Amino acid sequence: MATAPEKLLLRLEWKVVRRLDGRLQGAHRTTYRGSGIDFTGLRAYSEGDDARHIDWNVTARLDEPHLRVFTEDRELTVWLVLDRSASMTAGRPGRGKHDVLAELALVLARLFGRGGNRVGALLFDTGMLRVVPPGTSRRHALRIGAELDRTSAAHGGATTDLAEMLDAAGRLARRRALIVVLSDFIGEGDWERSLQRLARRHEVVALRIVDTADDVLPEAGLIVVEDAETGEQLVVDSADPLLRVRFHAAVDARDARLTAGMRRAGVPVHRVDTDRDLAEALVEVVARTRDRSS
């Protein structure tokens, strides 16, 4: 009998992976050489070549500039940083933020793995960290899915320390890698400094998973508002005009801080709404990545 992750992956392969296969690799341009660089020979220097690759010993012997030629291994290591904190449970049943995160993780693991790249995962919750070492096969993508499926119910009592999550990714990825952070970015900590450190060494992309509940206060009279991270509850009048103004101002300020912090770190952030078709959302991410790198 197929497991839940296998059933989900089969559905995603049919609905999403087939539509995106080949696009993701073409959109990604690494800014660094691969982890393996093999010397293959020498050739004469031509105008416009990188002078840093001149072999000065050979140049002196032949009295003509020569370059060292390398064959580069373009195999990429990808780390998926998966936020499994309590705020990620927001959303309607079957289509909450944690559901969309699981689908994104499986799709990305499968797409990158099909391209011959190694994909690992870091599952983070405040006080808990699980790691799936990098691999390439379909079975490996299912292993990441199984770890997501094993994630326990939300833990209350503390907000997500985003800085701790990013620092954990930095400790884990010792070699240059593509790091894809999947999170709602609701939390605490000096995450901007941690993100800057991470981006200096790796290529980092942020996929911000958002649900309507993050941005909209329904007009339903007296309601109980609960902080998904801490479990704190408060009764409020959702129809109060002043409360609604303050709520929207807080949402705008949060979004502005996130956008500014990402820009300062040089990290592209892509919004993925829970009610959006996943394939369409990823096609848009690919298009924006191409525009940014061209």
N, C-alpha and C positions, 0 to 999 in steps of 0.2 A: 504494500500500500504506500502511495506517495505521501511524503511528509508535507506539512504546511509550507515550509520554504520552497520545496520542489514544485508544488502546485502553483505557488505565486510566481516562481521563476518561469515556469512553462507559459503562464498567462502573459507575463511581461515580454518573454521572447517573441511571442506571437504578435502582441499589440505594440510593443515599443522597440525592442532591440532590432528587429528586422528593418524598421523605418530609419533607424539611426546608424546602422552598421556602416562603417567607412567614413562617416561624417566627423566623428569625434576625433579620429586620428589626424584627419586633414586639418582640423581646426586648431590642434595643439602644436605649438612651436616652442620647443625648449630653448632656453637662452644659454644653455651650457652643454658641453660635450657629454656623451654618454659615459657610463662608469668604466667601460673598457676602451682603451685607445691603443691600437697596434701600429707600430712603425712598419711601413711597407716599402719605403725607398726614398730616393732623392730625385729632384728635378730642378731645372734651371729656374732662377727667380724671374718673374714677370712683373711688370709695373702693376701696382695695385695689390700685390700679395702681402700677406701679413709678415712684416719683417721679424716678428718675434719667433718665427719658425725657421729662420735662416740657420743653417749648420755652418758655423764659423770655421771649424776645422777643415771641412771639405772646401769651403769657399777659399781659404788661404792656400790649400794645395793646388786647386784648379785655377786660381786667380779669376774666378767667376762666381757670382753669388748663386748658391744652391739652397733649396728648401727641403726640410724633412717632410715627408708625406705620410699621413696617418690614415688608417681605416678606423672609423668611429663606430662604436657599438651604441646604437640609438635606443636600446632597450631601456624602458622607463620603469622606475619603481613608483607606484602610486600608493599613497596612504589616504584612506578614508577616515576622517575624524568624525565620529558619530555621537552627537549629543543625545544621551538617553535620560536626561533630567526630567523632573516632574512637569515642567511647563510644556514639554513636548507631547504630553498626553491630551492637550486641548484639541477640540474639534469634534465633529459628529462621529458617532460609532462607525468604524470601518473606514473612515477617511480623516482621521485625526492627523496631527503633525507627525506622530511616531509611525503611522502607517505610510505616509508619503516618504518619510526618511528611509524606511525599510525598502520601499520600491526603488527609490533613487540609488540606494547602496547596491542592490542586486543588479540593476541595469548598468551602473558604472563599472562594477566588478566584472560583469560579463563582457561589456564592450571593450574595456581596456585589456582584459585577459585574452579576448579573441585576437587582439592585435599583437600578442606576444609579450605584453608587459606584465610585470608582477604587481599584484594588488594585495595590500594588507589593510587591516582595519583596526582602529582604536575605538572601543566603545567606552564612553565616559559618562559617569554619573558622579555627583559630588560624593567623595569618599569611596568610590568604586571604579576600578579600571580593568578592562579586559582587552586582550590583544590577540588578533589573528595574524600570524606572520604572513609575509607576502607569498603569493602563489599565482598560478596562471589558469588552471583548468576550470571547467564548469563545476566540477565537484568542489573546487575551492570557493567559488562564488556561493555554492550551497552551504558551505561551512560558515561563511559570513552570515548568511541568512539564518542558519541555525542558532548562531550566537545572538542575533537580534531577537529571535523567537524566544530564547531563554531569558531575555531581560525580565527581571522581576517587576512587580508593581511599583508604582512611583514611590519614591522615598520623600517624606516631608521633613521639615525642620531646618533646612538650610537652602539658600539660593545657590544657583549654579555659579561656580567660580570659573569664569571664562578664561582668565589668565592661567589658572592651573591646567585647564584642558589644553590650551595652546602650548604651554610649557611641556606638558607630557608628550605632545606630538613632536616637539623639538628634540626631546631626549631620545625618543624612539627612532626617528629618522636620522641616522648618523651620516648617511651619504645623501648627496643632493637628490631631491625627489619632487614629484608633483604632489602637493598636499591639498586635498579637497575637504573643506570643513563644512559639514552639514549640521545646521543648528538654527534655532530661532533667534539666537544671540540675545536672549533675555537672561540677565544674570549680573554678577558683580565682578570685582577684581579689576586691576589695571591691565585690562586685556589689550589695549592699544600698544603698550610697550612690548608685551609678549608677542603680539602679531608682527610688529616691526622686526623683532629679533628673528622670528621664524621666516619672514619674507626675505631677509637679507641672505639667507642660506638656501632657501628652497623657493620653488614657484608655488604660490598659494592662490587658491580660488575659493571663494565663499559662496555657498548656496544657502540662502536664508529662507527657511521654510516658515510660511506665515499662514495663519488661519484668521477668518473674519473676527473671531472672538478676541484676537490680539488688538484689533483696531477700532471695533465698533461697540458702543454701549447701547444695548437694545432699550427701547422705551417701553418698559413693562411695569412701571410703578415701583413698589417696594420689592427689591430683590436682594438675595444674599450673594455677595461677591466673595470668592475665595481665591487667595493667592495659591496657585498651583505648586509653587516651590516650597512655601513655608506651611501651608495649610491654614493660615490665618483667615478668619471669616469676618465680614462686616456687612451690616444691613444698610442699604443706601436707597434713596429715591432716584431711580434712573430717569425720571421725568424732570428732575430739578435742572433748570437751565444753567445755573452756575456750575453745577457738578459736570454737566455735559461739556461746557466750555473748558473746564479744567482738565477733563479726561482727554479731549481732543488735543489740547495744548501739550499735555504730557506725552501723548503718542507722537506728535510732531517733533517734540524735543528729542525723544528717544531715537526716532528715525534720523534726525539731523546729526546727532552724535555718532550714530553708527556709520552713516555715509561719510562724515568728515574723518572719522578714525580710519576707515578702510582706505580712503583716498590718500591720507598721509602715509599709510603703510605701503601704498602702491598695490593694493590687493583688490581685484575686481569682485564685486558682490552682486549676485544674481538672485532676484526674488522669485520664489516658487510658491504659488498659492495652492492651498489644499484642494480647492475646487477647480483647478486648472488641469487640462489634459496633460499627462506627464510627457508624452512624446512632443507635443507642441511646445511645452515649456523648455525641454532640452534642446529642441531645434533653435529656439530663440537664444538660449545660452551659447550654442555653437556659433550662431550668426554674430552675436555681440563679441565673442572671443575673436573671430576672424577680423571684424572691424577694428578691434583694439590692437591686434598684432600686425595689421597691414600698414 
